[in-house]
């Protein structure tokens, strides 16, 4: 590839990152792949339009690199097709609400894999989760230690406290179950996303 040839990989990578950010919108089934909802269908159309635009740009690159006066009409037709496809892409993109983090765009511009961003975010979440779990465990240990010390000093009060806690926990559980029950006795189920 010569230095004058355009680099389309970052546009394709942005399209791939956008598709990955919101899922590919396709579900498998006996009837073939069908988009689940309009926003995902619109995303699939935008992704297809981006791919078509990249193909048109590649064809234009080939036409320009081997330009002769005889190839002027095909070049103009491809330019018109590119303009029409860019217009279509813009109209389709107006219906998409996809937010790609700037870090991902910067990684793509730097020629790096956007999966690095995902890996870094996950590693950061795991580290924060471990810190939070450590704090939670420390508080549980402190609570247990305090209850042991209080039980030695005030056994009757600690027993009353434990009874109050047990009653309160049972009441909270009963209330939570009653709120999640439907009038017909079935339990509400959270939808999976």
N, C-alpha and C positions, 0 to 999 in steps of 0.2 A: 504494500500500500504506500503510495507516494504521500508527500507532506501536504499536497493540495487537496487530497481527498477528504471529505467531511467525515467526522467521527459521529456515528449514529448510536454508538453503544450507550452513551449516557441517557439519551431519550428513551431507548428501549429499557434501560435499567430503571428509570423513573416510572415508566409504565408498569414494569414488573413490581416495583416497590408499592405503587398505588394498588395494584391488584392484590398483592400480599397483605397490604394493610387492611383491606376490607374483605378478604376471602375472594375466591375466584368466582363466586356466585353461581356455580354450577353444581347440580346434584345428579348423581347417577341414577339410572332407572331403566326399566325395560323399554321405555319409549325414547331413549337417547338422553342427551344432556339438555336440561331445560333450566333457565334461570329461575331462582326462587322468588324474587320480588322485583318490582320495577327498578329500584335503585341499583340492584346487582345486575339486572339486564342492561341498564344504561351503562354501567361500568364495563360490562363485556363488550358493548358496542363501541365505547371509547377506546378500549384496548385494541379491538379489531381495526378501528380507524387509525390508531397509531401505527399498527403493523403495516397497514396498507400505505400510509404516508411514508414509512421507512422504505418500503418497496419502490414507491414512486421516486423517492429521492435517489435510491440506488440506480434506477433506470435513467434518471436525469444525469447522474454522474457519468454513466456509461455513454450517453448521447453527447454530453459536453466534451468528454475526453476524446471522442472520435468524431468530432463535429466536421461536417462538410456542408456545402450549400444545399446538397440534395437531402440532408437530414434535418433541414430547418423546419419543415412542416411537422414531422414526428416530435421534434423538440418542443415546438409551440403547443402541440396537443398534450404532451406530458406536463408542460408547465400549467396549462389550463386545468388538467386533471388534478395536479397538485394543489392549485388554488382552491378548486372545488372541494377536494378532500379536507384541506385545512379548514375551510368554512364549515363543512359537516362536522369535523372534530370539535370545533369551537361550540357549535350548537349543541352537540351531545354532551360536551364537558360542562355546559351551564347547568345541566340537570344532575351532575355528580357533586356530592359534597364529601370529598376525600381529603383528609388532612395528613400529609406526609411530613414527619418531623424534619426540620431543617438539617439536623445532624445526618439524616439519611441522604438528603440531597447533597450535602457537603461531601459525604463519603463517596457518593457516586461521581461527583465532579473530580474528586481526587483519584478516581480510578479504582476504588476499593469496593469490596463486596458489601452490600447493605446488610447482609446477614451478620456482619461484625457488630453492627449497632444493636441488633436483636440479642446477640450473645452478650454484649456488654450490659444491656438493660436487665436481662435475666440474671446475670451474675451479680449485679448491683442489688436486685430484689432479693436474691438468695442471701447475700451478706446482711442486708437490713433485716431480713426475716430472722436470721440467726442471732443478731444483736437483740431484737425484740424478744425472741424466745428466751435468751439468756436473762433479760430483765424480768420477764414473767416468771421464770423459774426461781430467780433470786427473791422476788416478792412472795412466791409460794413458800419458799424455804423460811423466809422471815416470818410469815404468818404462822407457819407450823411451829417455829421456835417460840414465838410470842405466846401461842396457845399453850404450849407445854409449860412455859414459865408461869403463865397466869393460872394454869390448872394446879400447879404446886402451891401457889400462894392463895388462890381463891377458887377452890374446887366447885363450890355450889354455884357461884356466878358463871363459871365457864360452862357448867352443865345447863344452866338456864339459857345461856347464849346459844349453845348447840341446839337446844330444842326450838328456840326462836328461829334459828337459821334453817332447820329442817322444815318447820311449818311454812316459813316464807318460800323456800325452794319448792315445796309441794304445791303451794298456792300459785306460784309463777308458772309452774309446769301445767297445772290445770287450766290456767287462764290462756296460756299459749295454745294448748290443744283445743280449747273452745273457740278461739279466734281462727284457727286453721280448719275448723270443721264446717262443712256446708250444711244447709238445712236438712238435706236428706241423710246426713250422718257420714258422708264420705269426707275424706281429708283433702284439703287443697294441695295441689302439687305445683311446685314452682316450675315454670316452663324452662326448658334448656335453651341456651342461646348458642 
